[in-house]
Amino acid sequence: MTTGDILRDSEQRQVEPQSATKGFIRDNALSLAMFGAFILFLVLQSVFGWQVRNEELAEFGQAGDSYWHYLATGHFAEAVFENWESEFLQMGAYVLLTAYLVQRGSAESKKPEQKDRPEDEPDQAGPDAPQASKGHGFAQAVYRNSLAIVLLAFFALSFVSHLLGGTADYNEQQALRGQPGVSAWQFLGSSDFWFQSMQNWQSEFLAVGALVVLSIFLRQHGSPESKPVTAPHRQTGE
């Protein structure tokens, strides 16, 4: 091997990892952007929530929490999980409802005359199809509905976490006032808990409903959530 061949081989090995990294970022840019924004805003929420909490403690003549202690308080847990709860409810319900209901003209709807897709049937599974999609019986039925199941399971976990965090925050507030606390079951039956939930649930379904209807008449070039720019308003689906 000549010196030139060795140099070219060395250069190629240096380029390949860079290309692989760029390819990974390109292929996963949407999820990286979403989860990156999630982490950024969660950290900012925790910082501003910590400041709000310490201002509240100061009003009662109490020493402020450290940042790390704040992350274990009901104040932080309630604020996080009441929003996660509504998001996963909205997404789980949307995935499930779009399997059965239609909106003529919307990019977010399947066509009114569309039945089950041939690709949904296990007999149509190709060699690259997920293994769970090829069988029959209970396991295949679960996999057929796994997206909605997991999203709604996340909703249930977030709902319970909101309840427990909300109970802790309520009891922290009661302790500052010298009042007795309540159980999670008692907090579940309170107007406070359901007010927190409903103010988020209604906004989530409003936003999705607006997207469903607005996608009939409006377009966003390049987005799979929009019909092609030149598509007629009556066209349903992408």
trRosetta pair geometry for C-beta under 8 A, 3 or more apart (Angstrom, degrees):
i j d omega theta_ij theta_ji phi_ij phi_ji
1 5 4.5 -120 -170 85 89 135
1 6 5.8 105 134 -56 117 85
1 9 7.9 -13 -172 -11 140 141
2 5 4.8 103 54 3 74 100
2 6 7.2 -135 99 -4 43 86
3 6 5.7 -54 -152 35 35 113
3 7 6.5 34 152 -18 66 105
4 7 5.8 -55 -149 37 32 110
4 8 6.3 30 154 -17 66 106
5 8 5.8 -55 -146 38 31 109
5 9 6.2 32 155 -20 66 107
6 9 5.8 -55 -147 36 29 111
6 10 6.3 30 153 -19 64 107
7 10 5.7 -54 -148 36 31 112
7 11 6.3 31 154 -18 65 106
8 11 5.7 -54 -148 37 32 112
8 12 6.3 36 152 -24 65 105
9 12 5.6 -52 -148 33 31 113
9 13 6.6 31 154 -18 64 103
10 13 5.9 -54 -151 34 31 109
10 14 6.6 29 151 -17 63 106
11 14 5.7 -58 -153 36 34 111
11 15 6.3 30 153 -19 68 107
12 15 5.8 -57 -147 36 32 109
12 16 6.3 37 157 -30 66 105
13 16 6.0 -46 -143 24 30 114
13 17 7.6 27 164 -11 58 98
14 17 7.1 -60 -164 32 30 101
14 18 7.1 21 149 -9 62 113
15 18 5.7 -68 -158 43 38 111
15 19 5.9 36 152 -22 75 109
16 19 5.6 -55 -144 37 31 110
16 20 6.2 34 156 -22 66 105
17 20 5.5 -53 -146 35 33 113
17 21 6.3 34 155 -20 66 103
18 21 5.8 -53 -150 35 31 111
18 22 6.4 29 153 -15 65 106
19 22 5.7 -54 -146 40 33 110
19 23 6.1 35 153 -22 65 107
20 23 5.6 -54 -147 37 29 113
20 24 6.4 33 153 -22 63 103
21 24 5.8 -51 -149 32 31 111
21 25 6.5 27 154 -15 64 105
22 25 5.8 -56 -148 38 32 109
22 26 6.1 32 154 -19 67 108
23 26 5.7 -54 -143 38 31 111
23 27 6.0 22 161 -14 66 112
24 27 6.0 -62 -142 42 26 105
24 28 6.0 -15 169 17 64 116
25 28 6.6 -79 -137 56 21 85
25 29 6.0 55 159 -79 64 82
25 32 6.7 -36 -143 8 68 168
26 29 5.9 -15 -144 -35 25 113
28 31 5.3 -54 -174 50 82 106
28 32 5.3 88 124 -29 90 105
29 32 5.7 -61 -142 42 28 112
29 33 6.1 29 160 -22 66 107
30 33 5.9 -55 -149 34 26 109
30 34 6.4 23 154 -16 63 108
31 34 5.6 -54 -144 38 34 111
31 35 6.0 20 163 -7 70 109
32 35 6.4 -60 -138 46 25 98
32 36 5.8 30 159 -24 62 114
33 36 5.7 -57 -141 38 24 114
33 37 6.3 23 159 -17 62 107
34 37 6.0 -59 -152 36 26 107
34 38 6.4 30 149 -23 63 107
35 38 5.1 -46 -145 33 38 120
35 39 6.4 39 157 -19 66 100
36 39 6.0 -54 -150 35 30 107
36 40 6.4 30 153 -18 63 108
37 40 5.6 -55 -146 38 33 114
37 41 6.1 21 162 -10 69 110
38 41 6.4 -64 -144 42 23 100
38 42 6.0 23 158 -21 63 112
39 42 5.8 -56 -142 37 27 111
39 43 6.4 28 159 -18 63 106
40 43 6.1 -62 -156 35 26 108
40 44 6.4 19 152 -13 64 109
41 44 5.5 -52 -143 41 37 112
41 45 6.1 45 153 -26 67 102
42 45 5.5 -49 -147 33 31 115
42 46 6.5 32 153 -20 63 103
42 80 7.3 48 -138 -119 98 111
43 46 5.7 -54 -151 34 32 111
43 47 6.5 30 152 -19 65 105
44 47 5.7 -53 -147 35 34 111
44 48 6.3 22 160 -8 68 107
45 48 6.3 -63 -145 44 27 100
45 49 5.7 27 158 -20 66 115
45 79 6.8 -175 170 129 119 127
45 80 7.3 127 118 -85 143 82
46 49 5.7 -56 -138 41 26 112
46 50 6.2 35 157 -27 62 105
46 67 7.6 76 146 -168 105 95
46 70 7.2 132 -174 109 86 116
46 71 6.3 11 -150 -94 127 90
46 76 6.3 35 -123 -136 80 123
47 50 5.8 -51 -151 29 27 114
47 51 6.8 25 151 -16 60 103
47 67 7.6 -9 -109 -132 63 118
48 51 5.6 -51 -152 35 37 113
48 52 6.4 39 150 -19 67 103
49 52 5.5 -52 -147 37 35 112
49 53 6.1 37 154 -21 67 106
49 70 7.1 153 109 163 93 126
49 75 6.4 163 173 135 110 104
49 76 5.6 119 124 -100 146 78
49 79 5.9 -156 -111 44 142 165
50 53 5.7 -54 -146 36 28 113
50 54 6.4 23 157 -15 63 108
50 65 6.9 -119 -150 81 85 107
50 67 5.4 -1 -132 -119 159 71
50 70 4.4 93 -111 120 91 175
50 76 7.8 16 -66 -78 71 116
51 54 5.9 -57 -146 39 30 107
51 55 6.4 33 154 -21 64 105
52 55 5.7 -55 -151 34 31 113
52 56 6.5 32 151 -20 64 106
52 75 7.9 -167 92 172 103 134
53 56 5.6 -57 -154 35 32 114
53 57 6.5 31 150 -19 66 104
53 64 7.8 112 108 -151 82 83
53 65 6.1 -20 119 26 125 125
53 70 5.8 151 62 -132 154 115
53 73 6.7 109 -140 79 154 161
53 75 5.0 126 -97 108 121 166
53 76 7.8 -41 -49 -48 146 84
54 57 5.4 -47 -143 36 37 113
54 58 6.3 44 153 -24 65 102
54 64 3.6 26 -139 -135 109 114
54 65 6.2 -128 -80 32 88 74
54 70 7.9 -58 -45 -85 92 131
55 58 5.6 -51 -150 32 31 115
55 59 6.9 39 149 -25 61 100
56 59 5.7 -49 -158 24 34 115
56 60 7.2 15 151 -2 63 104
56 176 7.8 -44 148 -123 98 171
57 60 6.0 -68 -158 46 37 100
57 62 4.1 -88 -175 79 90 107
57 63 6.9 -36 148 85 130 24
57 64 5.5 149 74 -100 136 52
57 65 6.9 148 -26 -17 158 82
57 176 7.5 -126 -115 -112 59 131
58 61 7.4 45 -171 -76 35 21
58 62 7.1 -102 -70 57 25 63
58 64 6.7 -4 -55 -67 91 94
60 176 4.7 -73 -115 -169 170 110
60 177 8.0 -98 -118 -67 131 52
62 176 6.9 -86 -22 -122 143 100
65 69 4.5 -137 -170 90 100 113
65 70 4.5 127 112 -66 135 82
65 73 6.8 -60 -109 -43 170 138
66 69 4.5 90 54 8 84 105
66 70 6.9 -141 91 -13 43 85
67 70 5.6 -53 -154 28 31 116
67 71 7.1 36 151 -26 62 98
68 71 5.8 -43 -157 20 38 114
68 72 7.7 25 150 -8 60 102
69 72 6.1 -66 -165 38 41 105
69 73 7.1 54 141 -41 69 100
70 73 5.4 -45 -157 7 44 121
70 75 7.2 -54 -163 69 83 117
70 76 5.9 107 151 -41 78 131
71 76 5.6 -89 -132 93 35 170
72 76 7.6 48 24 48 13 129
73 76 5.3 95 64 10 83 95
73 77 7.0 -154 99 -1 44 92
73 168 7.1 179 177 133 51 121
73 169 7.1 80 150 -93 87 78
73 172 6.6 42 -166 -77 103 163
74 77 5.5 -60 -138 46 37 110
74 78 5.6 39 164 -24 73 108
74 165 5.0 153 -150 -172 68 57
74 166 6.9 139 -178 -92 109 6
74 167 7.0 -119 -134 77 139 46
74 168 2.7 -173 -78 100 123 95
74 169 3.3 -150 122 -49 109 62
74 170 7.3 -89 138 11 151 53
74 171 7.1 106 -5 45 163 86
74 172 5.4 -173 42 -7 119 125
75 78 6.4 -56 -145 34 18 108
75 79 6.7 14 157 -14 56 111
75 169 4.9 122 -73 -117 48 109
75 172 6.7 -78 -40 69 93 155
76 79 6.0 -62 -151 37 29 109
76 80 6.3 22 158 -15 67 110
76 165 7.6 -100 84 -156 50 125
77 80 6.0 -62 -148 39 29 107
77 81 5.9 2 169 -1 68 117
77 161 6.6 -124 -180 168 103 90
77 162 8.0 -179 143 -110 82 34
77 164 7.2 -58 140 97 141 84
77 165 2.9 -147 115 -120 105 123
77 168 6.5 42 53 54 133 133
77 169 7.3 -157 59 -41 89 106
78 81 6.6 -67 -133 46 22 94
78 82 5.9 21 172 -21 64 114
78 162 6.4 77 -138 -152 57 63
78 165 4.0 -171 -61 127 59 105
78 166 4.4 106 -117 -79 115 60
78 168 7.4 -157 -42 60 104 89
78 169 4.5 -53 -12 -9 143 144
78 196 7.4 -58 178 -162 106 159
79 82 6.7 -54 -137 31 18 106
79 83 7.2 8 161 -7 52 111
79 165 7.9 -110 13 145 48 138
80 83 6.5 -82 -172 39 27 102
80 84 6.3 18 151 -15 70 113
80 165 7.4 -124 49 -146 87 174
81 84 5.2 -49 -137 40 43 113
81 85 5.9 56 158 -31 68 100
81 158 5.1 -179 -164 -164 84 74
81 161 4.0 -141 -131 108 153 104
81 162 4.0 -155 116 -69 105 69
81 165 5.3 138 31 19 129 143
82 85 5.7 -43 -149 27 29 121
82 86 7.1 25 155 -14 58 103
82 162 4.5 109 -77 -133 62 123
82 165 7.8 -124 -33 79 86 125
82 166 7.1 83 -64 -64 114 114
82 196 5.1 -70 -142 157 147 113
82 197 6.6 -122 -151 -85 96 56
82 200 6.0 165 150 -16 88 153
83 86 6.0 -55 -152 35 35 105
83 87 6.4 34 153 -19 67 108
83 200 6.1 -151 -107 -131 51 143
84 87 5.7 -60 -148 37 33 112
84 88 6.2 21 162 -11 70 109
84 154 7.5 -102 164 158 104 98
84 158 4.1 -142 108 -132 103 136
84 161 7.6 -1 68 72 131 130
84 162 7.7 -163 57 -57 90 106
85 88 6.5 -66 -149 40 22 100
85 89 6.3 22 156 -18 62 111
85 155 6.1 81 -154 -154 57 66
85 158 3.9 -169 -78 123 64 112
85 159 5.0 107 -131 -76 119 58
85 161 7.8 -163 -62 60 103 91
85 162 5.0 -32 -36 -27 142 143
85 197 6.8 -63 111 -125 140 89
85 200 7.0 87 78 98 94 146
86 89 5.6 -55 -145 37 31 114
86 90 6.2 33 157 -21 65 107
86 197 7.2 165 -70 -159 98 61
86 200 3.5 -127 -50 139 156 113
86 201 5.2 -138 -124 -76 102 51
86 203 7.4 34 166 60 148 91
86 204 4.8 -177 162 -31 101 139
87 90 5.9 -58 -152 35 28 111
87 91 6.4 17 157 -11 65 110
87 158 8.0 -95 49 170 85 177
87 204 6.6 -162 -92 -113 39 134
88 91 5.8 -55 -139 43 34 106
88 92 5.8 33 162 -17 68 111
88 151 5.5 -176 -165 -178 82 72
88 152 7.2 153 151 -99 99 24
88 154 4.2 -138 -137 101 149 102
88 155 3.8 -161 109 -71 109 74
88 158 5.6 142 26 13 135 143
89 92 6.1 -59 -141 41 24 107
89 93 6.0 19 163 -14 63 114
89 152 7.6 63 -112 -119 50 66
89 155 4.5 109 -68 -133 65 134
89 201 6.4 -33 90 -118 148 93
89 204 6.9 106 79 90 96 159
90 93 6.1 -62 -144 41 22 106
90 94 6.0 22 158 -21 62 113
90 201 7.7 177 -61 -142 91 57
90 204 3.7 -119 -71 162 138 127
90 205 6.3 -151 -116 -65 98 60
90 207 7.8 15 -157 61 151 106
90 208 5.9 175 -172 -30 110 136
91 94 5.6 -55 -142 36 28 112
91 95 6.4 29 159 -19 64 104
91 151 5.0 -122 105 -160 100 137
92 95 6.0 -53 -148 34 28 109
92 96 6.4 20 156 -11 63 111
92 148 5.5 100 -160 -156 75 65
92 151 3.5 -180 -82 112 86 108
92 152 3.9 135 -169 -63 152 72
92 154 7.5 180 -53 52 124 92
92 155 5.5 -88 8 -21 145 133
93 96 5.8 -63 -149 43 30 108
93 97 5.8 24 159 -17 69 113
93 152 7.8 100 -52 -88 59 100
93 205 7.9 -29 88 -94 143 101
94 97 5.9 -55 -135 40 27 106
94 98 6.1 24 165 -18 63 110
94 208 5.6 -123 -92 -154 130 151
95 98 6.4 -60 -146 35 22 107
95 99 7.2 29 152 -27 56 103
95 147 5.4 -130 -178 119 153 111
95 148 4.7 -162 100 -83 117 85
95 151 6.2 119 20 28 140 154
96 99 5.9 -56 -165 20 34 115
96 100 7.5 -6 154 8 64 107
96 148 4.4 92 -67 -132 91 142
96 152 7.7 32 -35 -48 133 126
97 100 6.4 -81 -158 49 38 91
97 101 5.1 -23 173 28 83 118
98 101 6.7 -67 -101 60 29 77
98 108 7.0 -98 -112 155 131 83
98 109 6.7 -146 -141 -118 93 53
98 110 6.8 118 171 -9 86 94
99 148 7.7 -66 -13 -46 137 142
101 109 7.8 -78 116 -131 66 107
102 109 4.8 97 -155 -178 64 124
102 110 6.1 -86 -104 68 99 69
102 111 7.3 -6 -136 137 137 15
102 112 4.9 162 116 -96 163 64
102 236 7.0 24 -175 -170 112 144
103 106 4.0 27 95 6 112 135
103 108 6.9 18 48 74 125 90
103 109 4.3 -165 44 -53 74 147
103 212 5.2 89 29 172 168 112
103 213 7.3 -102 179 -81 146 57
103 216 7.5 -101 139 -66 109 113
103 236 7.5 171 91 -134 54 108
104 109 7.3 -79 -60 88 19 154
104 112 5.8 -4 -86 -47 93 123
104 234 7.2 -19 161 -157 99 66
104 236 5.4 -74 -145 -78 47 126
105 109 8.0 45 58 41 39 130
105 216 3.9 43 129 -135 112 104
105 233 5.5 6 -150 156 119 69
105 234 5.5 -66 -95 -131 94 29
105 235 6.9 75 -130 60 52 36
105 236 5.7 -39 -38 -82 18 76
106 109 4.3 79 72 1 106 109
106 212 5.0 -4 -145 -174 151 68
106 213 6.9 -54 -95 -87 116 25
106 215 5.1 72 -155 80 72 106
106 216 5.2 -47 -81 -66 61 83
106 236 6.4 22 46 -137 53 76
106 237 7.9 44 92 -53 57 36
107 215 4.0 -103 27 164 100 128
107 216 7.8 -155 -10 -69 73 37
107 225 6.4 102 114 162 130 43
107 226 5.4 -140 -53 -145 177 23
107 227 4.5 -142 -85 -40 111 77
107 237 6.5 58 -145 -167 42 16
107 238 5.7 61 -156 -80 90 58
108 211 6.2 86 -48 125 150 96
108 212 4.8 -97 60 -110 138 68
108 215 5.5 115 -14 46 94 154
108 225 7.2 12 -79 -160 88 77
109 212 7.0 71 -44 -151 99 98
109 236 5.5 -55 86 -169 106 102
109 237 6.2 -96 86 -64 58 68
110 114 4.7 -105 156 65 110 143
110 236 7.4 40 133 141 23 111
110 237 5.8 33 -133 -80 33 120
111 114 4.1 105 62 -27 88 109
111 236 4.9 128 -109 90 60 118
111 237 5.4 -56 -51 -9 76 130
112 236 6.4 87 -17 43 79 172
114 117 7.7 -4 180 -67 108 77
114 237 7.9 69 -26 -46 149 147
116 120 5.0 -104 179 60 99 141
116 121 7.1 94 133 -50 124 91
117 120 4.7 108 65 -14 80 101
118 121 6.1 -54 -169 21 46 111
118 124 5.1 129 152 -82 84 163
119 124 5.6 -121 -112 112 36 137
120 124 7.8 45 47 48 31 129
120 144 7.1 72 -172 -138 96 105
121 124 4.9 80 72 6 88 106
122 125 5.5 -19 -163 -20 51 119
122 133 6.2 -178 -108 154 77 63
122 134 5.5 111 -158 -155 99 28
122 135 6.5 -102 -137 61 149 18
122 136 6.2 -137 41 -70 163 73
122 140 6.0 -26 -68 -153 135 146
125 129 3.8 -117 -161 56 91 164
125 133 5.4 158 -105 112 126 100
125 134 4.5 -141 91 -99 168 80
126 129 5.1 128 52 -27 60 99
129 133 5.0 -102 163 74 111 126
129 134 6.0 127 99 -63 122 95
130 133 4.7 89 69 -2 88 107
130 134 7.7 -157 95 -18 52 87
130 143 7.3 -163 106 -173 130 138
131 134 6.0 -57 -161 19 40 115
131 135 7.9 32 156 -21 66 101
132 135 6.9 -56 -161 21 38 106
132 139 6.4 -120 -149 152 89 100
132 140 6.7 167 167 -104 68 57
132 143 4.0 165 140 -93 118 154
132 146 8.0 44 122 -37 148 147
133 140 6.9 92 -141 -139 28 90
133 143 5.9 -135 -77 126 59 139
133 144 7.7 110 -122 -75 77 69
134 140 7.7 -120 67 -104 27 117
135 139 5.8 14 83 81 139 113
135 140 4.6 -152 84 -57 80 114
136 140 5.4 -49 -119 18 17 148
137 140 5.9 97 55 20 52 100
137 141 7.0 -95 127 -7 31 100
138 141 5.6 -60 -147 36 30 112
138 142 6.4 31 156 -20 67 104
139 142 5.8 -53 -152 33 31 111
139 143 6.5 27 152 -16 64 106
140 143 5.6 -53 -147 38 36 110
140 144 6.3 44 151 -27 66 102
141 144 5.6 -48 -149 28 31 117
141 145 6.9 -1 160 9 61 108
142 145 6.5 -82 -156 53 29 88
142 146 6.1 60 146 -75 68 86
142 149 6.9 -9 -164 -18 76 168
143 146 5.1 -14 -142 -31 38 123
145 148 5.5 -52 -178 48 81 108
145 149 5.5 88 123 -31 88 106
146 149 5.4 -58 -140 40 33 116
146 150 6.0 28 165 -18 70 107
147 150 6.3 -58 -148 36 24 103
147 151 6.4 19 157 -13 61 111
148 151 5.8 -59 -144 41 31 110
148 152 6.0 22 161 -12 67 112
149 152 6.2 -65 -147 43 23 103
149 153 6.1 27 153 -23 63 109
150 153 5.4 -51 -144 34 32 115
150 154 6.5 36 154 -19 64 101
151 154 5.7 -52 -153 34 32 112
151 155 6.6 38 145 -22 62 102
152 155 5.1 -42 -149 30 41 120
152 156 6.5 45 150 -21 65 98
153 156 5.6 -48 -150 33 35 112
153 157 6.5 34 151 -15 65 103
154 157 5.7 -52 -146 39 34 111
154 158 6.1 33 154 -18 66 108
155 158 5.8 -59 -146 40 28 109
155 159 6.1 35 153 -27 65 105
156 159 5.5 -49 -146 30 30 116
156 160 6.6 27 156 -14 63 103
157 160 6.0 -55 -151 38 31 107
157 161 6.2 29 152 -17 65 110
158 161 5.5 -56 -143 42 33 112
158 162 6.1 39 154 -24 66 103
159 162 5.7 -52 -149 34 27 113
159 163 6.5 29 150 -20 61 105
159 197 8.0 38 -129 -115 87 126
160 163 5.5 -52 -150 34 33 114
160 164 6.4 26 155 -13 67 106
161 164 5.9 -55 -144 41 32 106
161 165 5.9 28 157 -14 66 111
162 165 5.9 -58 -139 45 26 107
162 166 5.7 28 160 -21 64 113
162 196 7.4 -177 177 117 121 129
162 197 7.3 108 133 -84 152 93
163 166 5.8 -57 -142 39 23 110
163 167 6.3 26 156 -21 61 106
163 184 5.6 72 148 -165 104 105
163 187 6.7 142 -166 98 77 114
163 188 5.9 11 -141 -84 123 91
163 193 6.8 35 -117 -146 72 132
164 167 5.7 -50 -147 33 30 112
164 168 6.5 30 153 -17 62 105
164 184 6.0 -19 -96 -111 61 131
165 168 5.7 -55 -149 37 33 111
165 169 6.3 30 154 -17 67 106
166 169 5.7 -53 -143 38 32 109
166 170 6.2 35 156 -20 65 106
166 187 6.0 164 110 161 101 137
166 192 7.5 167 178 121 120 104
166 193 5.6 112 131 -109 155 88
166 196 6.6 -168 -111 45 137 164
167 170 5.8 -54 -146 36 29 112
167 171 6.3 24 156 -14 64 109
167 182 6.7 -118 -146 85 90 87
167 183 7.2 -25 -149 156 136 27
167 184 4.5 -68 -61 -98 161 68
167 187 4.3 -157 -94 12 85 160
168 171 5.9 -60 -148 40 28 108
168 172 6.3 34 152 -23 65 104
169 172 5.5 -50 -148 32 33 115
169 173 6.5 34 152 -18 64 102
170 173 5.7 -55 -154 35 32 111
170 174 6.4 32 149 -19 66 106
170 181 7.2 118 108 -147 86 81
170 182 6.4 -29 114 37 131 109
170 187 5.8 171 30 -113 155 125
170 190 7.9 113 -115 48 161 167
170 192 6.8 118 -97 103 126 153
171 174 5.3 -48 -143 36 37 114
171 175 6.3 43 154 -24 66 101
171 181 3.5 27 -127 -129 104 121
171 182 6.7 -142 -76 33 91 62
172 175 5.7 -50 -149 32 30 112
172 176 6.8 34 152 -20 61 102
173 176 5.8 -52 -155 31 33 113
173 177 6.8 15 152 -4 64 109
174 177 5.9 -70 -153 47 34 102
174 179 4.1 -96 -163 80 86 96
174 180 6.4 -43 162 88 136 22
174 181 5.1 162 71 -88 144 60
174 182 7.6 137 -31 -8 159 81
175 178 7.5 41 -171 -74 32 25
175 179 7.6 -99 -60 53 22 61
175 181 6.9 -1 -51 -62 87 103
182 186 4.0 -118 -179 88 111 131
182 187 5.3 136 102 -53 124 83
182 190 7.5 84 112 -47 168 133
183 186 4.7 99 53 6 76 100
183 187 7.0 -142 96 -3 41 86
184 187 5.6 -56 -146 39 34 111
184 188 6.3 45 151 -29 65 101
185 188 5.6 -46 -152 25 31 118
185 189 7.1 19 154 -8 60 104
186 189 6.1 -65 -158 40 34 104
186 190 6.9 47 144 -41 65 102
187 190 5.3 -43 -153 9 42 123
187 192 7.4 -60 -158 72 81 110
187 193 5.4 113 156 -55 78 130
188 193 6.0 -91 -123 89 27 171
189 193 7.8 66 41 37 17 133
190 193 5.0 100 67 2 89 98
190 194 7.4 -174 93 4 52 86
191 194 6.1 -69 -150 48 36 101
191 195 5.7 43 154 -28 72 109
192 195 5.8 -54 -145 33 25 113
192 196 6.6 27 156 -19 60 104
193 196 6.0 -58 -158 33 29 111
193 197 6.6 21 151 -14 64 108
194 197 5.4 -51 -144 39 39 112
194 198 5.9 35 160 -19 72 108
195 198 6.1 -56 -136 39 26 104
195 199 6.3 27 164 -22 62 108
196 199 6.5 -60 -151 30 22 107
196 200 7.2 7 156 -4 57 110
197 200 6.2 -76 -164 42 32 102
197 201 5.9 24 154 -20 74 114
198 201 5.5 -53 -132 38 36 110
198 202 6.0 33 170 -20 70 106
199 202 6.7 -48 -141 33 22 106
199 203 7.0 19 158 -14 54 112
200 203 6.0 -63 -151 37 32 108
200 204 6.4 32 156 -23 68 107
201 204 5.9 -59 -153 32 31 111
201 205 6.6 16 159 -7 66 108
202 205 6.3 -63 -150 42 31 102
202 206 6.2 36 153 -24 66 109
203 206 5.5 -52 -146 35 33 116
203 207 6.4 34 156 -21 65 104
204 207 6.0 -56 -152 33 29 109
204 208 6.6 19 155 -10 64 107
205 208 5.8 -52 -141 42 36 107
205 209 5.9 40 157 -21 67 109
206 209 5.8 -59 -145 40 26 111
206 210 6.3 29 155 -22 63 107
207 210 5.8 -54 -149 33 28 112
207 211 6.6 29 152 -18 62 104
208 211 5.6 -52 -151 34 35 112
208 212 6.4 39 151 -22 66 103
209 212 5.6 -50 -148 32 34 114
209 213 6.4 20 159 -8 66 108
210 213 6.2 -64 -146 44 29 101
210 214 5.6 21 162 -14 69 117
211 214 6.1 -56 -128 43 24 105
211 215 6.0 29 167 -26 61 110
211 225 7.3 -49 -173 174 120 121
212 215 6.4 -65 -157 28 18 110
213 216 6.0 -40 -173 5 43 115
214 217 6.6 -76 -162 49 44 88
214 218 5.0 -18 167 28 86 122
215 218 6.6 -71 -102 62 29 79
215 225 6.9 -107 -105 152 134 76
215 226 6.1 -148 -138 -116 97 59
215 227 6.8 123 172 -9 90 90
216 233 5.7 49 162 -166 79 87
217 233 5.8 12 -98 -124 60 114
218 226 7.6 -79 113 -130 69 114
219 226 5.0 105 -154 177 56 130
219 227 6.4 -79 -109 68 93 75
219 228 7.5 -12 -139 130 128 23
219 229 4.7 118 154 -113 158 60
219 231 7.7 146 -97 39 122 95
220 223 4.1 13 98 19 114 132
220 225 6.9 11 51 75 128 91
220 226 4.2 176 41 -33 78 152
221 226 7.6 -48 -40 83 16 147
221 229 5.6 4 -90 -60 82 123
223 226 4.5 71 76 11 102 105
224 238 6.4 -21 -164 -108 70 143
226 229 7.9 30 135 -70 124 57
226 238 7.9 77 93 -118 30 82
227 231 3.9 -97 154 58 119 149
227 235 5.8 125 -144 90 146 119
227 237 7.8 98 -95 104 97 32
227 238 6.1 -177 -106 -136 56 41
228 231 4.4 113 60 -32 82 102
228 238 7.7 87 -26 -179 75 68
231 235 4.5 -88 174 46 110 150
232 235 5.1 116 64 -20 75 97
